[in-house]
Amino acid sequence: MTTITFRTDRDRITGFLCQGHSGYAEAGTDIVCAAVTSAIRYVETVVNDVFGLAASVRVREEESPSIAFRLPGGLSPELEETTQALMAGLMVYFSQLHSEYPDSVEVYEEV
């Protein structure tokens, strides 16, 4: 199962930790893992390459694969609003994946 835990500080989504494989299909053919990975890569690309921010991204592929993503602080009000909308959209997207594949994806919020 893939678990995605969004981390928050007050009303601000600060990042997330994605762990595990969905188990929906074999590695390389798992559409749920592909959907999760694609969404994460999209958000990372927008935040770091389009907005030019320095969000922290750590990828571990050993026995317990994971991706950790953390937004930087001190953003301008406009960038803060935009990145929060992007992160909220990602949370909604993963929640919808959970609705479609409840045995493969779990979404949590950690305060």
N, C-alpha and C positions, 0 to 999 in steps of 0.2 A: 504494500500500500504506500502511496505517496501522501505525505502530510506536509501541509504548508501552514506555517505559523506566522501570522502577521504580528509584528511588535508595534505597540503604540505607546506614546507618551502624552498623556492628556488626550486631546482630540487629534493629535498628529500621528499618522502612520510613519514610523521611522524606518521600517524595513521588514524583511521576512526571512524565514529559514525554510527551505524546501528539502525534504529528506525522503529517501527510499524510491523504489520502483513501484509502479502501479500494480504490476502483476496481471494486467489485463491480457497481455499476449507476450510472446517471447521477445527478448531484447532485439531491437532492430525492426520489429514489426508492430510494436505497441503504440497504437494511436493515442492513447491517453498520455503516456510519457512524452510523446512527440508534441501534443497540444500544450502540456505544461512547460516543456523546455522552450518551445517556440514563443510562448507568451512571456516567459522570463527574459529571453534574449531580446525580444522587442522592447520591453520596458528598459532594460539595461542600455540598449542602443540609443533610445530616445533620451534618457537621462544623461548618459555620459557623452555620446557623440553628437547629438543634436543640440541639447541644452549646454553642453560643455561643462557639466558638473563632474565632480570626482566622487561618485558613489562607490562605496566599497563593495567589491564582489569577490567572494571566495568560493572556489569550486573544489570539491573533493570527490575523487572517483574510486577510492579504495573500497574496502568491504562494505562500508555504509556511505553510499553516495549522497552528497548534499550540495546545495547552493545557498550561500548566505549573501544577502543584499542589504546594504544600509545606506540610506540617504544622508548626505551631509547636512549639517545645521547651518544657520545663519543665512538662509536664502532670502532674496528680495521678496516682498509680498507677492509680486506677480509669479515668480518661479515657484514659490511655496504653494500658491493656489493651484498652479498647473500640475506640479508633481503630486500633490495630494489627490487631485482628480484622477491622475494616471494610476496611482496606487489603489485608490478606491475602486476604479474600474477593474484592475487586476483582481482585487478581492471578490468582486461580484462575478467576474469570469470564472474564477476557481470554484466559487460556490455553485455556479451553474453546472460546472463539470462534475462536482460532487452529486448534484441532483440527477445527472445522467448516468454517472458511474459510481454509485455509493460504496461499492466494495473496493474501489480503486483509488479514490481521492478523499481526503479529509482536510477541512480548513478550520483553523483555530485563530483566535485573537488573544494575544498575551499583553496584559497591561504592565 
